[in-house]
Amino acid sequence: MPGKVHIVVADDHPLFRGGVVLTLQEHGGFAVVAQAGTAKDAVAAVEAHMPDIVLLDISMPGSGLAAADEIARRFPAVAIVMLTASETDEDLLAALKAGARGYSLKGVGADELTGILLGVAEGASYVPPALAGRVLAALQDRRRATASPEVEDLTEREAAILRHVALGQSNKEIARALDLQEKTIKHYMTNILQKLQVRNRVEAALKARDLGLS
């Protein structure tokens, strides 16, 4: 995307938060427009600055998950990425349910973190590979009691787009690969999410693997 990625960084540990901010500033591709130490302040910062991305810690006062849920509901154009020490299935699934597009662990390196954030800014999603398999299993368990969509529910074009989503590609990359307009891909993605009964690209990518499309 053209220009710098505007981002709000929210974490209740000032030293860690300062390190993240410094990493983003040194990269050159980001503009940190605000910092916050609580869920309430994070929501207020998003409302005031309308960044491209908000980076949230789960365990901050007021709950990063609660902040994610409110931000996703009130400001759906803002991409949510959780940066947390938690590797539990419960927190990961709760973050995805709240609308997070990315879930990164705090042990991640500077280059990997900036790469994840740039990808999310372009429309991609991210879950640590080590956690992805567990999430898929949990999602499968959660869906057993409900009717599960099948490959046949998707059109040929939707299935093709979903294959690219499963590879972690952004809308722009998919549009280029399929020789379509980016806005056309966005339209298809809306239909795909509805048909698969999922809330975001991460769950769609995991469902694609479940359906044998990757």
N, CA, C and O of each residue as an XYZ file, in Angstrom:
856
protein
N       0.839     -1.184      0.000
C       0.000      0.000      0.000
C       0.879      1.240      0.000
O       1.955      1.224      0.599
N       0.454      2.309     -0.652
C       1.285      3.497     -0.754
C       1.403      4.199      0.585
O       0.484      4.154      1.403
N       2.569      4.866      0.810
C       2.767      5.595      2.054
C       3.027      4.682      3.225
O       3.093      3.461      3.082
N       3.177      5.296      4.394
C       3.452      4.523      5.597
C       2.173      3.905      6.165
O       1.075      4.432      5.982
N       2.339      2.789      6.849
C       1.233      2.129      7.529
C       1.046      2.795      8.887
O       1.950      2.766      9.722
N      -0.104      3.386      9.110
C      -0.393      4.048     10.385
C      -0.833      2.997     11.403
O      -1.676      2.146     11.119
N      -0.243      3.077     12.588
C      -0.462      2.015     13.562
C      -0.562      2.571     14.972
O       0.139      3.516     15.335
N      -1.451      1.964     15.768
C      -1.554      2.233     17.199
C      -0.965      1.033     17.923
O      -1.316     -0.106     17.617
N      -0.075      1.274     18.880
C       0.561      0.202     19.644
C       0.030      0.245     21.074
O       0.179      1.254     21.764
N      -0.589     -0.850     21.519
C      -1.193     -0.891     22.853
C      -0.628     -2.063     23.658
O      -0.792     -3.227     23.291
N       0.033     -1.731     24.751
C       0.602     -2.734     25.660
C       0.824     -2.051     26.997
O       1.249     -0.897     27.039
N       0.541     -2.755     28.102
C       0.639     -2.107     29.400
C       2.044     -2.112     29.988
O       2.244     -1.592     31.086
N       3.019     -2.681     29.292
C       4.397     -2.653     29.757
C       5.171     -1.605     28.951
O       5.519     -1.861     27.798
N       5.446     -0.441     29.527
C       6.067      0.659     28.783
C       7.385      0.284     28.110
O       7.649      0.721     26.991
N       8.211     -0.515     28.773
C       9.502     -0.874     28.199
C       9.326     -1.721     26.940
O       9.967     -1.469     25.920
N       8.454     -2.723     27.020
C       8.197     -3.564     25.847
C       7.544     -2.744     24.743
O       7.933     -2.837     23.578
N       6.550     -1.940     25.114
C       5.852     -1.109     24.126
C       6.837     -0.174     23.426
O       6.774      0.012     22.211
N       7.741      0.406     24.203
C       8.727      1.302     23.613
C       9.629      0.582     22.628
O      10.014      1.149     21.606
N       9.970     -0.674     22.931
C      10.798     -1.448     22.015
C      10.096     -1.734     20.702
O      10.706     -1.676     19.635
N       8.799     -2.045     20.787
C       8.012     -2.289     19.574
C       7.929     -1.012     18.740
O       8.108     -1.038     17.523
N       7.657      0.093     19.409
C       7.554      1.377     18.700
C       8.866      1.703     18.003
O       8.871      2.122     16.846
N       9.976      1.511     18.703
C      11.288      1.785     18.115
C      11.541      0.898     16.902
O      12.069      1.362     15.891
N      11.166     -0.372     16.999
C      11.327     -1.300     15.877
C      10.552     -0.810     14.653
O      11.066     -0.833     13.535
N       9.332     -0.374     14.871
C       8.494      0.086     13.765
C       9.040      1.385     13.174
O       9.041      1.568     11.957
N       9.496      2.270     14.027
C      10.031      3.541     13.545
C      11.322      3.338     12.754
O      11.540      3.993     11.735
N      12.171      2.432     13.224
C      13.437      2.183     12.534
C      13.224      1.504     11.183
O      14.040      1.658     10.274
N      12.133      0.756     11.050
C      11.838      0.096      9.779
C      11.606      1.113      8.675
O      12.070      0.938      7.548
N      10.883      2.178      9.005
C      10.644      3.234      8.023
C       9.324      3.123      7.286
O       8.893      4.074      6.634
N       8.675      1.963      7.385
C       7.419      1.785      6.661
C       6.187      2.020      7.510
O       5.059      1.843      7.048
N       6.408      2.427      8.773
C       5.299      2.594      9.691
C       5.312      3.986     10.325
O       6.369      4.588     10.514
N       4.130      4.478     10.645
C       3.985      5.708     11.422
C       3.169      5.355     12.655
O       1.975      5.074     12.552
N       3.811      5.367     13.828
C       3.103      5.077     15.076
C       2.352      6.340     15.474
O       2.960      7.320     15.904
N       1.028      6.314     15.330
C       0.229      7.523     15.539
C      -0.226      7.680     16.982
O      -0.644      8.766     17.386
N      -0.148      6.594     17.771
C      -0.537      6.675     19.187
C      -0.075      5.424     19.916
O       0.133      4.372     19.311
N       0.082      5.563     21.243
C       0.380      4.439     22.108
C      -0.675      4.382     23.208
O      -1.272      5.400     23.557
N      -0.902      3.187     23.752
C      -1.891      3.025     24.812
C      -1.445      1.921     25.760
O      -0.706      1.012     25.384
N      -1.922      2.028     27.023
C      -1.564      1.028     28.019
C      -2.743      0.263     28.572
O      -2.573     -0.650     29.380
N      -3.958      0.634     28.136
C      -5.165     -0.060     28.587
C      -6.094     -0.285     27.395
O      -5.942      0.335     26.343
N      -7.045     -1.175     27.581
C      -8.021     -1.436     26.516
C      -8.824     -0.182     26.193
O      -9.059      0.131     25.026
N      -9.244      0.531     27.232
C     -10.030      1.756     27.029
C      -9.251      2.779     26.219
O      -9.790      3.389     25.296
N      -7.970      2.968     26.568
C      -7.142      3.937     25.846
C      -6.886      3.484     24.409
O      -6.787      4.314     23.504
N      -6.780      2.172     24.197
C      -6.557      1.659     22.844
C      -7.748      1.972     21.949
O      -7.579      2.412     20.812
N      -8.959      1.742     22.470
C     -10.167      2.049     21.693
C     -10.236      3.543     21.401
O     -10.566      3.944     20.285
N      -9.924      4.372     22.405
C      -9.962      5.821     22.219
C      -8.940      6.263     21.176
O      -9.221      7.150     20.370
N      -7.748      5.646     21.187
C      -6.717      6.002     20.221
C      -7.132      5.635     18.803
O      -6.869      6.378     17.857
N      -7.784      4.477     18.664
C      -8.269      4.071     17.343
C      -9.336      5.046     16.856
O      -9.341      5.445     15.692
N     -10.233      5.422     17.754
C     -11.292      6.361     17.377
C     -10.710      7.709     16.964
O     -11.206      8.338     16.029
N      -9.675      8.149     17.647
C      -9.090      9.456     17.377
C      -8.253      9.475     16.101
O      -8.229     10.481     15.392
N      -7.571      8.378     15.804
C      -6.586      8.381     14.711
C      -6.964      7.520     13.518
O      -6.400      7.701     12.438
N      -7.904      6.586     13.675
C      -8.317      5.680     12.602
C      -7.108      5.114     11.856
O      -6.940      5.368     10.663
N      -6.269      4.350     12.553
C      -5.056      3.814     11.929
C      -5.377      2.679     10.959
O      -6.515      2.216     10.879
N      -4.364      2.245     10.230
C      -4.523      1.067      9.379
C      -4.566     -0.197     10.237
O      -5.311     -1.134      9.950
N      -3.747     -0.206     11.302
C      -3.615     -1.383     12.170
C      -3.582     -0.938     13.625
O      -3.020      0.109     13.946
N      -4.186     -1.734     14.505
C      -3.990     -1.575     15.940
C      -3.338     -2.860     16.445
O      -3.817     -3.961     16.176
N      -2.249     -2.704     17.173
C      -1.496     -3.832     17.723
C      -1.843     -3.924     19.200
O      -1.544     -3.007     19.966
N      -2.479     -5.034     19.612
C      -3.022     -5.165     20.961
C      -2.391     -6.310     21.737
O      -2.175     -7.399     21.204
N      -2.099     -6.045     23.008
C      -1.720     -7.113     23.931
C      -2.999     -7.692     24.534
O      -3.931     -6.943     24.829
N      -3.057     -8.996     24.720
C      -4.265     -9.614     25.276
C      -4.454     -9.262     26.747
O      -5.571     -8.978     27.179
N      -3.354     -9.281     27.528
C      -3.481     -9.217     28.986
C      -3.423     -7.805     29.560
O      -3.248     -7.654     30.770
N      -3.560     -6.783     28.751
C      -3.530     -5.416     29.282
C      -4.782     -5.136     30.118
O      -5.793     -5.820     29.954
N      -4.732     -4.138     31.016
C      -5.910     -3.796     31.819
C      -7.126     -3.505     30.944
O      -7.047     -2.751     29.975
N      -8.252     -4.120     31.308
C      -9.464     -3.958     30.515
C      -9.629     -5.013     29.449
O     -10.696     -5.112     28.844
N      -8.586     -5.817     29.198
C      -8.595     -6.937     28.255
C      -8.427     -6.509     26.800
O      -9.261     -5.798     26.240
N      -7.331     -6.962     26.210
C      -7.107     -6.706     24.790
C      -8.168     -7.368     23.923
O      -8.488     -6.868     22.845
N      -8.717     -8.492     24.387
C      -9.773     -9.160     23.630
C     -11.040     -8.316     23.607
O     -11.725     -8.236     22.587
N     -11.346     -7.684     24.743
C     -12.511     -6.801     24.791
C     -12.309     -5.603     23.869
O     -13.236     -5.168     23.186
N     -11.078     -5.072     23.857
C     -10.770     -3.956     22.967
C     -10.904     -4.378     21.510
O     -11.443     -3.638     20.687
N     -10.409     -5.574     21.198
C     -10.498     -6.078     19.824
C     -11.944     -6.203     19.385
O     -12.299     -5.818     18.271
N     -12.777     -6.743     20.262
C     -14.191     -6.916     19.935
C     -14.872     -5.573     19.662
O     -15.647     -5.450     18.714
N     -14.585     -4.575     20.486
C     -15.209     -3.256     20.299
C     -14.685     -2.564     19.046
O     -15.449     -1.950     18.301
N     -13.381     -2.666     18.819
C     -12.791     -2.033     17.632
C     -13.329     -2.674     16.359
O     -13.658     -1.976     15.401
N     -13.420     -4.003     16.347
C     -13.937     -4.691     15.163
C     -15.385     -4.297     14.883
O     -15.793     -4.177     13.728
N     -16.139     -4.102     15.932
C     -17.556     -3.746     15.776
C     -17.731     -2.292     15.347
O     -18.557     -1.991     14.485
N     -16.954     -1.391     15.948
C     -17.135      0.038     15.692
C     -16.301      0.572     14.537
O     -16.698      1.519     13.859
N     -15.130     -0.048     14.316
C     -14.210      0.455     13.292
C     -13.714     -0.706     12.423
O     -12.531     -1.042     12.467
N     -14.592     -1.315     11.644
C     -14.234     -2.530     10.894
C     -13.117     -2.337      9.869
O     -12.517     -3.315      9.424
N     -12.829     -1.090      9.488
C     -11.760     -0.853      8.515
C     -10.378     -0.971      9.144
O      -9.381     -1.078      8.429
N     -10.305     -0.953     10.470
C      -9.021     -1.034     11.169
C      -8.650     -2.500     11.387
O      -9.414     -3.249     11.997
N      -7.504     -2.906     10.899
C      -7.042     -4.289     11.062
C      -6.493     -4.488     12.472
O      -5.733     -3.663     12.980
N      -6.888     -5.586     13.087
C      -6.469     -5.884     14.464
C      -5.430     -6.996     14.454
O      -5.635     -8.050     13.851
N      -4.309     -6.749     15.130
C      -3.270     -7.773     15.295
C      -2.978     -7.902     16.784
O      -2.684     -6.909     17.449
N      -3.057     -9.114     17.305
C      -2.716     -9.363     18.704
C      -1.221     -9.682     18.799
O      -0.706    -10.497     18.033
N      -0.538     -9.042     19.732
C       0.865     -9.341     20.018
C       0.914     -9.754     21.482
O       0.804     -8.912     22.374
N       1.077    -11.041     21.728
C       0.855    -11.588     23.065
C       1.827    -12.707     23.399
O       2.449    -13.294     22.514
N       1.945    -12.993     24.687
C       2.747    -14.134     25.135
C       1.912    -15.400     25.212
O       2.453    -16.490     25.400
N       0.602    -15.268     25.068
C      -0.293    -16.416     25.244
C      -0.300    -17.329     24.022
O      -0.497    -16.878     22.894
N      -0.083    -18.613     24.264
C      -0.144    -19.621     23.209
C      -1.335    -20.560     23.412
O      -1.378    -21.637     22.818
N      -2.292    -20.166     24.236
C      -3.425    -21.048     24.507
C      -4.420    -21.026     23.353
O      -4.615    -19.999     22.704
N      -5.043    -22.166     23.108
C      -6.070    -22.251     22.065
C      -7.227    -21.308     22.370
O      -7.803    -20.703     21.466
N      -7.564    -21.188     23.666
C      -8.706    -20.363     24.053
C      -8.491    -18.905     23.665
O      -9.389    -18.269     23.115
N      -7.297    -18.370     23.951
C      -7.019    -16.972     23.619
C      -6.959    -16.766     22.111
O      -7.462    -15.768     21.595
N      -6.342    -17.712     21.406
C      -6.239    -17.584     19.959
C      -7.621    -17.606     19.306
O      -7.926    -16.765     18.460
N      -8.445    -18.560     19.698
C      -9.797    -18.646     19.137
C     -10.632    -17.427     19.518
O     -11.417    -16.930     18.711
N     -10.461    -16.948     20.750
C     -11.197    -15.764     21.189
C     -10.775    -14.543     20.373
O     -11.607    -13.704     20.028
N      -9.488    -14.448     20.068
C      -9.000    -13.320     19.273
C      -9.574    -13.356     17.863
O      -9.984    -12.324     17.332
N      -9.606    -14.539     17.255
C     -10.176    -14.669     15.913
C     -11.664    -14.363     15.933
O     -12.186    -13.706     15.032
N     -12.343    -14.845     16.971
C     -13.781    -14.585     17.082
C     -14.049    -13.094     17.255
O     -15.058    -12.577     16.775
N     -13.138    -12.406     17.943
C     -13.301    -10.971     18.163
C     -13.039    -10.163     16.903
O     -13.399     -8.988     16.828
N     -12.411    -10.793     15.908
C     -12.172    -10.086     14.654
C     -10.725     -9.819     14.325
O     -10.437     -9.100     13.368
N      -9.786    -10.387     15.106
C      -8.368    -10.166     14.821
C      -7.969    -10.784     13.488
O      -8.401    -11.888     13.157
N      -7.145    -10.073     12.726
C      -6.637    -10.587     11.457
C      -5.244    -11.191     11.611
O      -4.749    -11.874     10.714
N      -4.617    -10.931     12.759
C      -3.291    -11.479     12.997
C      -3.119    -11.830     14.459
O      -3.737    -11.222     15.332
N      -2.268    -12.824     14.722
C      -1.992    -13.255     16.089
C      -0.517    -13.617     16.143
O      -0.107    -14.654     15.621
N       0.280    -12.761     16.773
C       1.727    -12.966     16.812
C       2.192    -13.107     18.253
O       1.660    -12.454     19.150
N       3.179    -13.956     18.472
C       3.718    -14.160     19.810
C       4.834    -13.159     20.094
O       5.533    -12.726     19.178
N       4.997    -12.797     21.357
C       5.943    -11.749     21.722
C       7.403    -12.136     21.512
O       8.276    -11.268     21.524
N       7.675    -13.399     21.323
C       9.047    -13.812     21.070
C       9.487    -13.585     19.628
O      10.624    -13.900     19.277
N       8.618    -13.051     18.798
C       8.906    -12.867     17.378
C      10.017    -11.831     17.195
O      10.146    -10.896     17.986
N      10.821    -12.013     16.133
C      11.888    -11.072     15.836
C      11.364     -9.829     15.139
O      10.235     -9.805     14.650
N      12.193     -8.800     15.098
C      11.785     -7.522     14.510
C      11.413     -7.671     13.037
O      10.392     -7.136     12.603
N      12.220     -8.384     12.270
C      11.948     -8.534     10.842
C      10.647     -9.297     10.605
O       9.869     -8.959      9.714
N      10.424    -10.326     11.411
C       9.206    -11.122     11.233
C       7.976    -10.306     11.616
O       6.949    -10.378     10.942
N       8.076     -9.528     12.701
C       6.941     -8.718     13.128
C       6.578     -7.683     12.064
O       5.407     -7.533     11.713
N       7.573     -6.978     11.557
C       7.269     -5.973     10.524
C       6.722     -6.636      9.267
O       5.866     -6.064      8.592
N       7.201     -7.828      8.945
C       6.675     -8.552      7.789
C       5.222     -8.942      7.977
O       4.416     -8.832      7.054
N       4.890     -9.402      9.182
C       3.503     -9.763      9.495
C       2.597     -8.545      9.362
O       1.526     -8.625      8.761
N       3.027     -7.423      9.921
C       2.207     -6.211      9.906
C       2.039     -5.658      8.493
O       0.958     -5.191      8.135
N       3.095     -5.709      7.694
C       2.973     -5.249      6.309
C       2.009     -6.143      5.530
O       1.226     -5.664      4.711
N       2.078     -7.446      5.797
C       1.159     -8.373      5.141
C      -0.280     -8.091      5.513
O      -1.155     -8.084      4.647
N      -0.536     -7.860      6.790
C      -1.893     -7.555      7.244
C      -2.376     -6.245      6.623
O      -3.541     -6.125      6.242
N      -1.479     -5.266      6.522
C      -1.848     -3.987      5.908
C      -2.257     -4.166      4.451
O      -3.044     -3.382      3.919
N      -1.718     -5.203      3.808
C      -2.064     -5.490      2.411
C      -3.287     -6.394      2.286
O      -3.725     -6.702      1.179
N      -3.832     -6.814      3.419
C      -5.038     -7.633      3.374
C      -4.839     -9.089      3.742
O      -5.800     -9.859      3.748
N      -3.597     -9.487      4.052
C      -3.322    -10.872      4.432
C      -3.670    -11.086      5.907
O      -4.050    -10.147      6.606
N      -3.537    -12.314      6.364
C      -3.786    -12.644      7.763
C      -2.633    -13.509      8.260
O      -1.855    -14.033      7.462
N      -2.526    -13.658      9.588
C      -1.396    -14.418     10.123
C      -1.746    -15.104     11.438
O      -2.327    -14.503     12.343
N      -1.377    -16.376     11.516
C      -1.387    -17.153     12.752
C      -0.087    -17.935     12.767
O       0.282    -18.497     11.736
N       0.625    -18.000     13.885
C       1.866    -18.763     13.929
C       1.667    -20.199     13.450
O       0.737    -20.870     13.899
N       2.513    -20.680     12.554
C       2.344    -22.047     12.027
C       2.211    -23.098     13.121
O       1.469    -24.069     12.967
N       2.926    -22.906     14.225
C       2.877    -23.893     15.300
C       1.501    -23.974     15.947
O       1.145    -25.001     16.526
N       0.724    -22.893     15.851
C      -0.606    -22.873     16.459
C      -1.708    -23.177     15.462
O      -2.823    -23.520     15.856
N      -1.410    -23.056     14.169
C      -2.454    -23.167     13.148
C      -3.148    -24.526     13.170
O      -4.371    -24.603     13.053
N      -2.368    -25.599     13.319
C      -2.962    -26.931     13.324
C      -3.914    -27.123     14.484
O      -4.973    -27.732     14.336
N      -3.531    -26.597     15.652
C      -4.398    -26.711     16.828
C      -5.677    -25.915     16.641
O      -6.750    -26.338     17.072
N      -5.562    -24.751     15.991
C      -6.753    -23.940     15.743
C      -7.705    -24.679     14.818
O      -8.915    -24.696     15.048
N      -7.159    -25.291     13.772
C      -7.992    -26.029     12.828
C      -8.741    -27.149     13.544
O      -9.934    -27.351     13.315
N      -8.041    -27.871     14.408
C      -8.690    -28.953     15.142
C      -9.803    -28.413     16.031
O     -10.875    -29.011     16.122
N      -9.551    -27.289     16.681
C     -10.565    -26.701     17.556
C     -11.763    -26.224     16.743
O     -12.909    -26.386     17.162
N     -11.494    -25.636     15.582
C     -12.590    -25.174     14.729
C     -13.425    -26.349     14.232
O     -14.649    -26.257     14.135
N     -12.755    -27.445     13.921
C     -13.477    -28.635     13.473
C     -14.375    -29.153     14.590
O     -15.523    -29.523     14.342
N     -13.863    -29.182     15.813
C     -14.668    -29.628     16.949
C     -15.876    -28.721     17.142
O     -16.985    -29.178     17.420
N     -15.630    -27.411     16.987
C     -16.697    -26.437     17.202
C     -17.790    -26.553     16.149
O     -18.951    -26.247     16.419
N     -17.418    -26.996     14.943
C     -18.386    -27.060     13.843
C     -19.138    -28.393     13.772
O     -20.092    -28.520     13.005
N     -18.719    -29.385     14.562
C     -19.330    -30.710     14.435
C     -20.823    -30.688     14.709
O     -21.582    -31.468     14.135
N     -21.244    -29.774     15.602
C     -22.661    -29.731     15.969
C     -23.497    -28.939     14.975
O     -24.722    -28.898     15.097
N     -22.860    -28.309     13.993
C     -23.599    -27.494     13.023
C     -23.356    -28.018     11.621
O     -22.406    -28.762     11.381
N     -24.216    -27.629     10.705
C     -24.034    -28.022      9.309
C     -22.770    -27.382      8.772
O     -22.575    -26.177      8.928
N     -21.920    -28.155      8.152
C     -20.647    -27.653      7.641
C     -20.728    -27.424      6.143
O     -21.194    -28.298      5.413
N     -20.275    -26.242      5.660
C     -20.298    -25.989      4.223
C     -19.350    -26.917      3.488
O     -18.356    -27.366      4.058
N     -19.640    -27.205      2.254
C     -18.829    -28.082      1.437
C     -18.235    -27.316      0.264
O     -18.642    -26.191     -0.027
N     -17.274    -27.935     -0.401
C     -16.644    -27.318     -1.559
C     -17.701    -26.982     -2.611
O     -17.600    -25.970     -3.305
N     -18.726    -27.852     -2.721
C     -19.750    -27.656     -3.741
C     -20.542    -26.362     -3.527
O     -21.184    -25.868     -4.454
N     -20.498    -25.811     -2.304
C     -21.217    -24.565     -2.039
C     -20.529    -23.369     -2.693
O     -21.138    -22.311     -2.852
N     -19.277    -23.534     -3.068
C     -18.507    -22.446     -3.661
C     -18.545    -22.526     -5.179
O     -18.589    -23.614     -5.753
N     -18.529    -21.359     -5.828
C     -18.394    -21.354     -7.280
C     -16.947    -21.684     -7.628
O     -16.076    -21.671     -6.758
N     -16.692    -21.978     -8.889
C     -15.330    -22.297     -9.315
C     -14.386    -21.131     -9.032
O     -13.248    -21.333     -8.608
N     -14.871    -19.900     -9.272
C     -14.043    -18.722     -9.031
C     -13.771    -18.550     -7.535
O     -12.649    -18.230     -7.142
N     -14.790    -18.762     -6.704
C     -14.614    -18.618     -5.264
C     -13.625    -19.649     -4.729
O     -12.804    -19.337     -3.867
N     -13.703    -20.874     -5.241
C     -12.766    -21.912     -4.806
C     -11.338    -21.542     -5.192
O     -10.404    -21.775     -4.424
N     -11.168    -20.962     -6.387
C      -9.838    -20.555     -6.841
C      -9.280    -19.461     -5.936
O      -8.107    -19.495     -5.563
N     -10.122    -18.495     -5.585
C      -9.685    -17.413     -4.701
C      -9.342    -17.964     -3.320
O      -8.361    -17.540     -2.709
N     -10.143    -18.902     -2.828
C      -9.903    -19.475     -1.507
C      -8.569    -20.221     -1.458
O      -7.891    -20.223     -0.430
N      -8.197    -20.853     -2.569
C      -6.886    -21.528     -2.616
C      -5.761    -20.519     -2.387
O      -4.797    -20.807     -1.678
N      -5.888    -19.344     -2.986
C      -4.867    -18.309     -2.805
C      -4.892    -17.762     -1.380
O      -3.839    -17.463     -0.815
N      -6.087    -17.629     -0.791
C      -6.200    -17.181      0.595
C      -5.478    -18.154      1.526
O      -4.817    -17.743      2.480
N      -5.613    -19.448      1.235
C      -4.962    -20.473      2.050
C      -3.445    -20.364      2.006
O      -2.753    -20.841      2.906
N      -2.929    -19.729      0.950
C      -1.481    -19.511      0.824
C      -1.039    -18.234      1.531
O       0.144    -17.894      1.533
N      -2.005    -17.525      2.134
C      -1.685    -16.305      2.856
C      -1.562    -15.073      1.980
O      -1.010    -14.060      2.409
N      -2.070    -15.147      0.749
C      -1.930    -14.024     -0.172
C      -2.957    -12.933      0.115
O      -4.065    -13.214      0.573
N      -2.575    -11.686     -0.160
C      -3.466    -10.544      0.025
C      -4.413    -10.421     -1.159
O      -4.232    -11.092     -2.175
N      -5.419     -9.568     -1.031
C      -6.351     -9.336     -2.137
C      -5.624     -8.852     -3.378
O      -5.954     -9.252     -4.494
N      -4.630     -7.987     -3.182
C      -3.884     -7.448     -4.315
C      -3.130     -8.563     -5.039
O      -3.113     -8.611     -6.268
N      -2.506     -9.458     -4.269
C      -1.757    -10.561     -4.876
C      -2.690    -11.528     -5.603
O      -2.362    -12.030     -6.677
N      -3.855    -11.784     -5.009
C      -4.816    -12.685     -5.648
C      -5.345    -12.067     -6.933
O      -5.486    -12.752     -7.946
N      -5.639    -10.774     -6.889
C      -6.126    -10.092     -8.081
C      -5.115    -10.167     -9.211
O      -5.479    -10.385    -10.367
N      -3.846     -9.988     -8.875
C      -2.793    -10.056     -9.884
C      -2.688    -11.468    -10.465
O      -2.527    -11.643    -11.673
N      -2.782    -12.475     -9.584
C      -2.644    -13.863    -10.038
C      -3.800    -14.289    -10.931
O      -3.609    -15.069    -11.864
N      -5.001    -13.782    -10.651
C      -6.196    -14.210    -11.388
C      -6.626    -13.199    -12.449
O      -7.645    -13.378    -13.116
N      -5.832    -12.132    -12.595
C      -6.126    -11.095    -13.594
C      -7.503    -10.486    -13.362
O      -8.310    -10.366    -14.284
N      -7.758    -10.104    -12.108
C      -9.015     -9.462    -11.730
C      -8.716     -8.155    -11.008
O      -7.573     -7.902    -10.629
N      -9.729     -7.331    -10.818
C      -9.585     -6.110    -10.051
C      -9.579     -6.440     -8.556
O     -10.246     -7.379     -8.121
N      -8.821     -5.661     -7.769
C      -8.763     -5.907     -6.335
C     -10.148     -5.777     -5.696
O     -10.483     -6.539     -4.790
N     -10.960     -4.807     -6.165
C     -12.299     -4.642     -5.597
C     -13.188     -5.851     -5.906
O     -14.108     -6.159     -5.148
N     -12.910     -6.530     -7.018
C     -13.661     -7.737     -7.351
C     -13.339     -8.846     -6.359
O     -14.225     -9.584     -5.929
N     -12.067     -8.957     -6.001
C     -11.645     -9.959     -5.017
C     -12.321     -9.679     -3.678
O     -12.767    -10.608     -3.005
N     -12.401     -8.410     -3.287
C     -13.057     -8.053     -2.021
C     -14.518     -8.497     -2.037
O     -15.030     -9.000     -1.037
N     -15.185     -8.310     -3.176
C     -16.581     -8.731     -3.296
C     -16.697    -10.248     -3.136
O     -17.561    -10.739     -2.410
N     -15.819    -10.985     -3.821
C     -15.838    -12.440     -3.706
C     -15.561    -12.879     -2.266
O     -16.186    -13.817     -1.770
N     -14.618    -12.196     -1.593
C     -14.270    -12.581     -0.230
C     -15.469    -12.449      0.710
O     -15.642    -13.273      1.609
N     -16.285    -11.436      0.512
C     -17.491    -11.282      1.328
C     -18.397    -12.503      1.183
O     -18.909    -13.031      2.171
N     -18.588    -12.945     -0.062
C     -19.423    -14.123     -0.313
C     -18.803    -15.386      0.277
O     -19.495    -16.222      0.858
N     -17.488    -15.508      0.116
C     -16.791    -16.705      0.610
C     -16.921    -16.813      2.130
O     -17.221    -17.889      2.645
N     -16.702    -15.719      2.847
C     -16.800    -15.745      4.299
C     -18.204    -16.143      4.747
O     -18.372    -16.893      5.708
N     -19.206    -15.629      4.036
C     -20.589    -15.975      4.384
C     -20.874    -17.450      4.123
O     -21.492    -18.122      4.949
N     -20.425    -17.952      2.977
C     -20.696    -19.349      2.642
C     -19.972    -20.323      3.578
O     -20.498    -21.386      3.909
N     -18.776    -19.949      3.993
C     -17.998    -20.838      4.859
C     -18.381    -20.687      6.329
O     -17.928    -21.459      7.175
N     -19.213    -19.697      6.631
C     -19.635    -19.445      8.008
C     -18.445    -19.144      8.907
O     -18.350    -19.645     10.027
N     -17.535    -18.309      8.393
C     -16.366    -17.888      9.159
C     -16.341    -16.366      9.208
O     -17.024    -15.701      8.428
N     -15.546    -15.814     10.132
C     -15.564    -14.372     10.357
C     -14.420    -13.626      9.686
O     -14.518    -12.419      9.463
N     -13.344    -14.321      9.364
C     -12.192    -13.599      8.845
C     -11.355    -14.502      7.947
O     -11.664    -15.679      7.766
N     -10.288    -13.931      7.386
C      -9.452    -14.642      6.413
C      -8.687    -15.794      7.049
O      -8.428    -16.807      6.399
N      -8.323    -15.640      8.323
C      -7.583    -16.721      8.982
C      -8.438    -17.978      9.045
O      -7.984    -19.068      8.695
N      -9.684    -17.817      9.496
C     -10.576    -18.974      9.577
C     -10.889    -19.507      8.181
O     -11.040    -20.714      7.991
N     -10.987    -18.598      7.201
C     -11.241    -19.042      5.818
C     -10.087    -19.887      5.298
O     -10.299    -20.904      4.638
N      -8.851    -19.455      5.602
C      -7.673    -20.203      5.163
C      -7.627    -21.584      5.813
O      -7.306    -22.576      5.159
N      -7.947    -21.640      7.091
C      -7.956    -22.928      7.792
C      -9.074    -23.825      7.250
O      -8.904    -25.039      7.133
N     -10.212    -23.219      6.925
C     -11.323    -23.997      6.362
C     -10.951    -24.526      4.968
O     -11.343    -25.632      4.594
N     -10.197    -23.732      4.211
C      -9.756    -24.181      2.895
C      -8.925    -25.449      3.012
O      -9.076    -26.374      2.214
N      -8.056    -25.490      3.999
C      -7.245    -26.696      4.216
C      -8.126    -27.871      4.647
O      -7.904    -29.015      4.252
N      -9.124    -27.555      5.464
C     -10.064    -28.591      5.919
C     -10.819    -29.187      4.736
O     -11.122    -30.380      4.728
N     -11.125    -28.355      3.733
C     -11.872    -28.806      2.562
C     -10.969    -29.373      1.468
O     -11.448    -29.771      0.406
N      -9.667    -29.408      1.731
C      -8.746    -29.964      0.752
C      -8.426    -29.040     -0.401
O      -8.082    -29.508     -1.486
N      -8.532    -27.720     -0.190
C      -8.270    -26.752     -1.256
C      -6.863    -26.189     -1.218
O      -6.542    -25.290     -1.995
N      -6.021    -26.692     -0.341
C      -4.650    -26.181     -0.274
C      -3.666    -27.335     -0.323
O      -2.455    -27.116     -0.279
